[in-house]
Amino acid sequence: MLQHVELVGYADWSLSQVIVVPIFWNKRVHEKEEVLEAAQQACDMLTDAGIAAGCDTTVEMSPGQKFKHWCDCAGCQAGAYAPR
């Protein structure tokens, strides 16, 4: 079974089949926590289904920049988690 990969940098992308990019606003702490929790649950469900999933919780880039980064690295099937 493939394992969950918690991404702390961008070097580990090749280990994952799916990258979840949670969209949150740092100033809205409560929303940020909810979005990160939902994104982690999505990663866990994917991992339980045998899919290697990573959750990009880094804050160095905006969500749009993250999507572009991951699409440039591995091709892209986009999905988003946001409070709305």
Buried (B, 14 or more C-beta within 10 A) or exposed (E): EBEBBEBEEBEBBEBBEBBBBBBBEEEEEEBBEBBBEBBBEBBEEBBEEEBBBBBBBEEEBEBEEBBEBBEEEBEEEEEEBEEE
